[in-house]
Amino acid sequence: MAYSPKGDYLAVGDSSGKIVLYTVSSGEYTVKTTRWSFHVARITSLAFNAAGTHCVSGSLDTHVYVWSTQSVGKYVAIKGASKDGVWGVCWIGDYKIASTGGDAAVKIWEITI
């Protein structure tokens, strides 16, 4: 799971690949979306960008997805990011993501969002 930098969102991934996005306000958690469900294996890593407008996810299914917190149906898919599953993801600035996985490589992805 991961909180956005301002603490207004919480993303929680499960073992089946589903991610639930919650809005957080005054200590109350409300489901914003359950539509972040394109992974087909355990979520291993989640990270928000500095603005909290996007969340990146990595999974044992080898894929990386970038999700929009503003337009929850919008996403960017990076299929087959790591041969033996993605173990970690993070943001490098506004338009780059780093991922690492079972292939023992760190990969940098430049995305358009």
C-alpha positions in Angstrom: 0.0 0.0 0.0 1.0 3.6 -0.5 -0.2 7.0 0.6 0.0 10.0 -1.8 2.5 12.7 -0.7 -0.3 15.0 0.7 -2.0 12.0 2.4 -5.3 12.5 0.5 -5.1 9.1 -1.3 -4.3 5.6 -0.2 -3.8 2.8 -2.8 -4.0 -0.8 -1.6 -3.0 -3.7 -3.7 -3.9 -7.4 -3.0 -2.7 -10.8 -3.9 -5.0 -11.2 -6.9 -3.8 -8.0 -8.7 -6.6 -5.7 -7.7 -5.9 -2.2 -6.4 -8.4 -0.1 -4.5 -7.9 3.7 -4.4 -9.3 5.5 -1.3 -9.7 9.2 -0.7 -8.7 10.3 2.8 -10.3 13.2 4.5 -10.4 14.0 8.2 -9.4 10.5 9.0 -12.2 9.0 7.0 -11.5 6.6 4.1 -13.9 6.5 1.1 -13.5 4.2 -1.9 -12.8 6.3 -5.0 -12.3 3.4 -7.4 -11.9 -0.4 -7.6 -11.4 -0.2 -11.4 -7.6 -0.5 -11.1 -7.7 -4.2 -11.8 -5.7 -5.1 -14.9 -2.9 -6.9 -13.0 -3.4 -10.7 -12.8 -1.0 -11.5 -10.0 0.1 -10.1 -6.6 0.8 -6.4 -6.4 4.3 -6.0 -5.1 4.8 -2.2 -5.2 2.9 1.0 -5.4 4.1 4.6 -5.5 2.5 8.0 -6.1 4.1 10.9 -8.0 5.0 14.1 -6.1 1.7 15.8 -7.2 -0.4 12.8 -6.2 -2.1 12.8 -9.6 -0.7 9.4 -10.7 0.1 6.1 -9.0 2.4 3.5 -10.5 2.0 -0.2 -9.7 4.2 -3.3 -10.2 3.2 -6.9 -10.0 4.4 -10.5 -10.2 2.6 -10.6 -13.6 5.6 -8.7 -15.0 3.7 -5.6 -15.8 3.8 -1.9 -14.6 0.8 0.3 -14.8 0.5 4.1 -14.3 -3.0 5.1 -13.0 -4.6 8.5 -12.9 -6.1 9.6 -9.6 -8.1 12.3 -11.4 -9.5 10.3 -14.3 -9.6 6.8 -12.7 -10.2 5.1 -16.1 -7.0 6.4 -17.6 -3.8 4.4 -17.4 -0.5 3.7 -19.1 0.5 0.0 -19.4 4.1 -1.2 -19.6 3.7 -4.9 -20.3 6.5 -7.4 -19.6 8.6 -4.8 -17.7 10.6 -7.5 -15.8 10.8 -11.1 -17.0 10.3 -12.7 -13.6 7.9 -10.2 -12.1 8.2 -6.6 -10.9 9.4 -6.2 -7.3 9.6 -2.5 -7.0 8.6 0.8 -8.7 9.3 4.5 -8.0 9.0 7.9 -9.7 12.0 9.8 -11.0 10.6 13.2 -11.6 7.3 13.8 -13.4 7.6 11.6 -16.4 10.0 8.8 -15.6 9.5 5.6 -13.6 12.1 3.1 -12.4 11.2 -0.5 -12.0 13.2 -3.5 -10.8 12.3 -7.2 -10.7 13.3 -10.8 -10.9 15.6 -10.2 -13.8 18.0 -8.3 -11.5 17.8 -5.2 -13.7 16.7 -1.6 -12.9 14.8 -0.2 -15.9 13.9 3.4 -16.5 10.7 4.2 -18.3 9.8 7.5 -19.8 6.0 7.9 -20.0 3.5 10.3 -21.5 0.6 11.1 -19.3 
